Amino acid sequence: MHKFFLGILSTVVLLFCVKAEAQTFRSYETTTQEITYTNRTLQDGRTIVETVINTVVVDLTPNPVTSVSTTETDETNETLFLTQAAATALQAAIATAEAAANASDTVIKETVTAEVDDSDKVQDGSGNVLTSITYVVTADGQTTFPTSDAGTVTEATVTTTARAEFDTIVEVAKPIVSSN
C-alpha cells in the first residue's frame, strides 16, 4: 500500500512539473506621435517643407513577483520633403483626423500614409523624388550648406527598474467590545 501511494504521489508531482509554464504579466503600451514642419531653402532657391514624424512607443511590463518593471521604448523618426502646398494640405488633413471622436494614437502616421504620395514630395528636375537635400542656412553673416536625408530612423531602448521597497506601519488602537 505504501509503494502504491508513493507511485501515485510521484505521478502527481510529475504531472505538476509538466503543466508548469512560464508566467506572463500584463503589459501596458502607450503611443505618442508628433509632427514638425521646417521650411528649408534649397540651393536652387526653392522653398520646401522638411516634415518629421516622431513616434514613441513605450511598453511597460510590471512584474509583481519580483517587484521589477521593464520599460521598452521604440522611437521612430520619419523624414519627408514635401512641397509647401502638400504640407499645408497635410496639416489640414491631420487637424481634421485628430478632431474626430474615434482618433487613434497613430492618427498622424495613418493620415500621412493616406494623404502623401510621390507627387506631394519634392522632386528634382528629372521628376525623381529627392531622398537627400542640401539647404542654405545664414546665421551671423555666415552661410552654411547642411544636408538632410529622407527616410526612417528607429532607436530602441530597454530599461529595467526596481520598485522602491518601504515599510509602512500604521498603529490604530481599537477598544475591545464585548457583546456579553
ChimeraX attribute file (.defattr): number of C-alpha atoms within 10 A of each C-alpha:
attribute: neighborCount
match mode: 1-to-1
recipient: residues
	/A:1	6
	/A:2	6
	/A:3	8
	/A:4	9
	/A:5	10
	/A:6	11
	/A:7	11
	/A:8	11
	/A:9	12
	/A:10	12
	/A:11	12
	/A:12	12
	/A:13	11
	/A:14	11
	/A:15	11
	/A:16	10
	/A:17	10
	/A:18	9
	/A:19	8
	/A:20	8
	/A:21	7
	/A:22	5
	/A:23	7
	/A:24	8
	/A:25	11
	/A:26	8
	/A:27	13
	/A:28	11
	/A:29	12
	/A:30	11
	/A:31	15
	/A:32	14
	/A:33	17
	/A:34	13
	/A:35	16
	/A:36	11
	/A:37	18
	/A:38	11
	/A:39	15
	/A:40	18
	/A:41	16
	/A:42	16
	/A:43	13
	/A:44	9
	/A:45	10
	/A:46	11
	/A:47	16
	/A:48	23
	/A:49	22
	/A:50	23
	/A:51	19
	/A:52	20
	/A:53	18
	/A:54	20
	/A:55	21
	/A:56	18
	/A:57	17
	/A:58	19
	/A:59	17
	/A:60	19
	/A:61	18
	/A:62	20
	/A:63	17
	/A:64	10
	/A:65	8
	/A:66	9
	/A:67	12
	/A:68	15
	/A:69	16
	/A:70	16
	/A:71	18
	/A:72	15
	/A:73	19
	/A:74	15
	/A:75	17
	/A:76	18
	/A:77	20
	/A:78	17
	/A:79	20
	/A:80	25
	/A:81	29
	/A:82	27
	/A:83	20
	/A:84	18
	/A:85	11
	/A:86	20
	/A:87	21
	/A:88	13
	/A:89	15
	/A:90	20
	/A:91	16
	/A:92	12
	/A:93	17
	/A:94	18
	/A:95	14
	/A:96	12
	/A:97	17
	/A:98	17
	/A:99	10
	/A:100	10
	/A:101	7
	/A:102	9
	/A:103	12
	/A:104	12
	/A:105	15
	/A:106	14
	/A:107	18
	/A:108	25
	/A:109	18
	/A:110	13
	/A:111	18
	/A:112	16
	/A:113	10
	/A:114	11
	/A:115	14
	/A:116	16
	/A:117	11
	/A:118	12
	/A:119	13
	/A:120	19
	/A:121	21
	/A:122	23
	/A:123	16
	/A:124	8
	/A:125	6
	/A:126	6
	/A:127	10
	/A:128	12
	/A:129	16
	/A:130	16
	/A:131	15
	/A:132	13
	/A:133	19
	/A:134	16
	/A:135	20
	/A:136	16
	/A:137	15
	/A:138	9
	/A:139	8
	/A:140	5
	/A:141	7
	/A:142	7
	/A:143	10
	/A:144	12
	/A:145	12
	/A:146	10
	/A:147	11
	/A:148	13
	/A:149	15
	/A:150	17
	/A:151	13
	/A:152	13
	/A:153	11
	/A:154	12
	/A:155	10
	/A:156	12
	/A:157	10
	/A:158	12
	/A:159	10
	/A:160	13
	/A:161	11
	/A:162	12
	/A:163	13
	/A:164	7
	/A:165	6
	/A:166	6
	/A:167	5
	/A:168	5
	/A:169	6
	/A:170	6
	/A:171	6
	/A:172	6
	/A:173	6
	/A:174	6
	/A:175	6
	/A:176	5
	/A:177	6
	/A:178	5
	/A:179	3
	/A:180	3
